[in-house]
Structure formats: structure tokens, C-alpha cells
């Protein structure tokens, strides 16, 4: 087995999930992630954790959703499993990135709503999502398989402690700030961040971070006003969404367009009331990611990007007792800021992709 797979498993179990002896772990394994699952199981066994592995297949999900007759019900059996877990690890990497492309939008909405309680229980665990580099992901990224492997491991096998120290600068700026403004071609958007707490997403639950790779700082915006253009294509619900334009008034999307598959965007926005509001503002800071791959797990962490998520806000960004934006969806959209500005309280903190503490920043 490729030694990088073992390194990936070790980082996931030790740095990211902080698994301890006696922890009850649910390991969700995608079709193409078998080798990583074997390596992770070995790491969990060495630490004396308790393991239950489940099979996560997009093709199985498609078969179920397209054949289902009637209303979806909350999965009490799945809820019981997740509620009794200390750690939930999801290993992505399927055989077909568009496996669910033909599932009707209304079916997706109903299923997402019915699964809300399970989703909340999962997020109450020490959960981490990662991905095993597969040929389907390499093809989606337009890369040779070996090239994609080198790219993926370069993004995941980082000196996370050092990167966490750098990202702490952005977290401090956001924590102390009141308003963020994003300006570039076809974009002039302002968002309130008053009273919110940013997360230094350094790929570890110790930082309230739940993705590997990570490398972003994110918060929960409010009172969004203006317009924004997302020029980074993304596959959403198995279909390519491109050139998305959103206009906000009083915090809510009031107009939208897409250059391809606009009906996908319409389905997301129609999920519920919260789907028309932002749940996240994320600033990518992982310089190990140097190209777009049509995979949000990587693309939103790239150092020249900002991403905004329609839908659910994370509790980690909110004061105790305050409820953020609620929705059954959380869909990230990405804009390239290699030619643009990010301001916090009228101070430019990033210009043309460079942060104010980096070489090449134009003050």
C-alpha cells in the first residue's frame, strides 16, 4: 500500500479527530476509499477505539431515492447509531462524481429535510470528512491519476500546526471586525460579522475544524447586501453549476442567475427559507492547493478564493444561546479573488490574492 495512505490515516485519526482509547467511532466509507478505510481501521485498532464501519455509495443513494415511493421518514435506526458515537469519520471517494445527477430536485429537498435530525446528531460528534484520491476525482479535476494523488496529498499532509499559527491572524481580524466587504468585477458585497466568532479551520476538531484538507478561516455573516459573482465552477448535486450571480437585499437572495444548470441553483434556493440566506463566509488560506479541481473540499481552501455558503450556519461561529441561519442545506459557492479586495472595517486585508502579511501584498 502507498505509504502516503498510511500517513493520511495517521493525520486523520491523531491530528484531525483526536481519537482516544475507548472512543466509539463510526467510519463511513465511500466506494473508492477501501484502501484508506483499511489504513484508518488499523490506526483505530492500535488506539483501542471501538469501530463500526458503514458503506457510503452515491450509486446506492441514487437507487434508493429514485425508487422511493411516498414521504421520507427520519431514520431512527441511523439516529441511534450516530447519537451514541463519539467520533464520525467520513471517507469520500466514489466511482462516479455525477452518480446522483438525475435525482429530481424535489426528492432531494424532501430527503434532506427528513435527514435533518441525523445530520444534527452527526455534527454533535467529533466529526471529520476527508477524501481518498480516486480515478473519478482525478478525471473530474482534469488530471492524470498520479498527478492528482500528488496534488491531494500535498494539500492534506501539511504542517498543520504552522498553518494554524498563520491563520490565527485572519481569525483575530474577523473576531475584532464588524463588517466585511468583498469587491471585484461584478461583485460588491457587504456582510455584518458583529459579535461572531471565526473558526481557525486547521483540520482538527481541536480548532472546531472538521475537514481534511482544510486551511480556511470562516465565520457566519449576517445582514448581507449587494451582489456577488462566483466564477469557480462547482458540481452541486451531481451537476456542474457555473457562473453564478446572486443579489442580496436585507440578507436574502432576491435575484439569481447561472451560466449553466440554473435549475440546480433554483432547487437549492427553494429548499427552505434559510436556503436564501448566507450561513458561512470562508477565506481560503491553504497554499498547498494551487489549482481548481471541481471538488469543494479542496477548492474552497485555495489561498486565492473566498467562498460563501447558502443555508445552514455553524454553531461554532455564534454566541452561546444565539441561533444562526437554519436550513436543511449548506451549499458552498466559490469566487476567485486573485483580482479583487477583501476589506474588514474599511481596511484591506487581502488584495489580488495576497494577504497583508504576505510578500507581494500591495498596500
N, C-alpha and C positions, 0 to 999 in steps of 0.2 A: 504493500500500500504506500502511496505517495506520503512522504514524511510531513508534507505541509498539511495533510488531512489530520494527522495527529496533533500538530501544532494548533490548528483551528479548533479542534475539540478541547484541547487544554485551555486555550484562551476563553472559550465559551463557558466552560464549567467553572474555572477558577476566577478569572478576572470579571467576566460578564455576569454570571448568575450567582457567584459566591456560594456554591453548593457545599453544604456541610454534612457530616455523618448523621444519618437518620432522617434526612430530608426526604419527603415524598415527592417524586419527580414524575411529571407527565411529559413524555417525549413524543411529539407529533412529527412524523417522518413523511416527507413527500416522496413521490415515486422514484425520483432520481437521486435521492440523498442517502441511499443504503450505506455506502462506504463511510460517510460521515457519521451516520447513526451507529455503526459498529464501533467507531473510534470513541464516540461520546459515551456509549454504553460501557466501554472499558474504563473510561475515566470515572464514571459514576460508580462503577463497581469498586474501583480502588479506593474511593472515598467513603464507601459504606452507605451510599444513598439507596433509597427504595425506588425501583423503576417500573413504570407502566408505559409501554410504547403503543402508539396509535398510528394508523395509516391515513395520511392526508393526500388524497388524489383528486386533482381537478377533474379528471375524467369520471371518477366515481361521483363527485358532486354534481357534475352535469347530468349524468344518468338519473340521479335521484330527483333533481329539480325539474327536469323536463318531463319526467314520468309522474310526478306527484299530482294527485287528484284531490282537491279540497284545500282547506286552510291549513297552514303550518301551525304546529303547536310547539311550545317550549320543550326542549329535550331534558326532561327531569333526570334521566339517567346520566346524560353528559354533565349536567349541572352538578350532580352529586360527586362525580369524579373530580371536576375542577375545584369545587369548593373544599375538597379535602386534600388538595395539592399544596405543597409549599412552593414548588418551582414548576414553571411550564416553559418548556423549550420547543420552539418550532423550527424545524429544519426544512427550508424551502428548496425547490429544485425539481420541477416537474418535467414531463416529457414533451408537453405542448403548452406554450405560454398563452395560446388562444383557445384552450380546450373548452372554455365556457362562453365563447363569443356569441353563441346562438341562443343562450338562455334569455327569455323575454325580460324586459326591464321591470314589469310589474311583479314578476315572480321573484326577482332579486330583492325588490323592496319588501315584499311580504316575508321572505325568508330572513332578511336582515333584521326586521322588526321582531320576529319571533325568537331570534337568537340573542336578543339584547341582554337578557339576564345571564346567559352563559358567558357572553363577552365581558360583562362587568365582573363576573367572578374570576375570569381568567386574568383580567387586569389587576385584580387584587392580590395575585400571587407575585413572586419574583419571576416575572416572565421575560424571556429574551427570544427574539426572532433573528435567525440568520439564514444563509443560503449556501448550498453546496454548488460549486460551479459545474454546470452541466452543458451538454452539447446544445440543448434547446436554448439556454440562456446565451451561449456564445453566438448562436445563429441570430437570435433576437438583437444582439449587440452588433452584428455585422463583423464578427471577429473569428479568427481561427480558434479552435478549441484550446490549444496550448497557449495561445496568446491571451485568451480570456482567463484561463487559470492563473497566469502570471498577474494579470490585472486584478482579479478578485482577491488573491492572497496578498497582493501589495496594499490593497485597501483595508484588509482585515487584520493582518499580522503586523500591527503598528506598535510603536512605543506609546501606549495609550496614556500612561501617566504623564509623559511630557506634553502630549497634545492637550490633555485636560488642563494643564497649567496655562497653556496659551489661550484656550477657550474661556478660561476664567475671566480674562479681560473683557470679552464681549458680554459675558453674563453680568459682570459688575455694571457695565454701561446700561444694559437693559433694565437691571434691577433699580438703578437710580433714575432712569428716564421716565418721562410721562407720555411722549408721543414719538412715533416712528413715521418717517416719510420715505417712500420709495419713488425715485424719479428716473425714468429712461424713456426711450422712444415709445409712444403710445401708452405711457404709464405715468400717472401722478396720483399716488395713493397715500392717504394718511390713516394711522391707526393709533388708538389710545392703548397704552400699556400701564397706565396709572395703577399702582397697587398690586401689580402682577409680579410673580417670581419666575425668572428664567431658569431653564434647566441646562446645565453644562453636560451635554449628552456625550459622555466619554465611553460609551459601550459597556456600561456596568450599572447594575441595579444600585450600587453604592452611590451613584450620581443621578438616580432616578432616570436612568437611560436603559433602553430596552431593545436596541438594535445592534447587531454586529454584521457589517461595519456600522460605525456611527461617525461622529465628527461634525456635529452641528450644535448650535445653541438655539433653543426655541422657547417661545412664550405664547400666551393666549391673548390675542388682540381683541379690542372692543371698539365700538363706535367708528367703524370703517367708512371712509368717504373717498370717492374718486374712482379712477379707472385703472385697470392693470391688464397687461398683455403677457400671456405665458407662451414663450416661443420654444420651449423644450418639449418635444413630443413625448407622450406617455401612453402606455397601454393600460386602459381602465376597463375592468370587467371584460377582459379578453379582446378589446378592440382599441385601435390606435386613435387617440384623441390628439389633435394638433391645432396650433394657433388659436388658443382660447382667449377670448376677451370677456372681461367682467366689469360691470359698472355698479358701484355701491352707493346707496343713499340711506342714511340713518342705520348703517350697519348691515344692510340687507342687499342682496343682488337684485337689481331692478331691470337689468338688461344683460344679455349674454349672446355670444356668437362663438362658433368654432369652425376652423377651416376644413375639418374632416370629422365625421361621425358626431354631429351636433346633437343627435338624439341621445347619445350616451350621456352627454352633459345635462341634457334636459331630464333624463331619468334620475341622475344623481340629485339635481336641484329639487326634484319633486318628491324625494323620499319622505321628507317631513319638514316642519317649519325651520328646524335648526340647520338643515342642509343648505339653506340660502345665506347662512352667516359663516364667518370665519371661526375656526376653532384653534388655529395654530399659525404663527409666524415663525419660520425657521430660517436660520442663516447657516449655509454650508461652510465648513472650515477644514475639511479633510483634503489636504493637498496630495494624498496618495491616490485620489480619484482624479484622473486627468482627461476623461472623455465621457460622453453620454452613452449609455448602454440600454436605454429604454427599460430600466429597472429602477423603480423609485427608491429601493433600499440603498442603491449606490448614488444615483443621480442627484438626489436632494441633499447629499452630504458634500458635493463638489464645492470647492472653495470659491468659485465664481458664480454661485447661484443663491437665490432666495426662493423659498417655497412657502406657499400659503395653502392651508387645508380647509376645505369646505366641510362643515359638520362639527363633530364632537370635539370639545376642548378637554385637555388633560387636567385632572385634579391637582397634579403637582405644580401647576402654574398659578393656582388660585389660593387666596387666603382661606384659612380654616373657616368652615361654615358657609362659604360663598359658592353658589352653583354657577358653573360656566355654561357655555353653549352646549346644549344637549341634542344629540341626533343619533340615528342608527348607522350613520356613515361617517367616515373620516377619509376624505379623498384629497391627496396632495397634488398640487399643480406647481410647476417649476418655471421660473423665469431666469434667464441668463443676465447677470449684472456686470459682465466684463466691460460693458459700456453703459454706465449708469452710476447713480449715487444712492447711498443709504444714509439717512440722517436720523439722529436721535436728539430731540430738542434743539433743532437747527444746527447741530454740529455734525459735520460729515465724518462718519466713522469708516466708510468704505467708498472708494471711488475707482471706477473702472476695474473692479475685481480685486483691488489691493486694500488691505486693512491699514488703518492709520499707524500701526506699529510695524508694518512690514516694509522691507526695502522696495522702492519703486512707487510708494504712495505719493500722490501729488496733492500737497496741502493747499 
